[in-house]
């Protein structure tokens, strides 16, 4: 069962703004918080954790819970690691890793459609796709050139 925004009822938030208020202050005060891609990545990770808990309730889906939540958590971890890098080349490597983890997360969601429902899977996929586009654009502006995502259309 899901709430009106596609969030599971067990979530302690039903909108992005409600979620943002619940993020620990130590993260919101960090300079990294100014990056929209980092905030988006954390949000994806929290949604995946909630969805992963639901996957654990059904034997045929419980094995996908850990890979889903691990891939989703890796997105923000790679953004955080890339942010601290002084070299653009190293930074781009971590942002590319975040893009890979985002695709992996989206793929795991597609495999969970029977349990989570089409609306939730589409919602999560849309959020992840926006993250991919934001990150690709962010990387392009930092590199002054192209990234592997160039030419692909996203929402």
PyMOL commands that set and color helices and strands:
alter all, ss='L'
color gray80, all
select helices_A, chain A and resi 16-22+25-28+31-34+36-55+62-83+88-110+113-116+118-143
alter helices_A, ss='H'
color red, helices_A
deselect
rebuild
show_as cartoon
